[in-house]
Amino acid sequence: MNPPNSVIAPPTGDPPSPTTAPEAPPSFVKLAMRNMVRKGGKSLFHFTLTTLGLLGLLVGLAYLTR
């Protein structure tokens, strides 16, 4: 039997709720988009450079294989 002056304390912390799942780490796409927003000018420059390079490669290959 418990002594009369003892109090049973409820457990600390909230029990895990079945509706709230722990957050998954952000995906690489989300991290890349966040980084692109943060460094807008540099990312746009690299995107433009890549697009022009790829377009130049495809035009060059089309010219060589005609």
Secondary structure, DSSP 8 states (H G I E B T S, - for coil): ---TT------SS----SS--------HHHHHHHHHHHTHHHHHHHHHHHHHHHHHHHHHHHHHT-
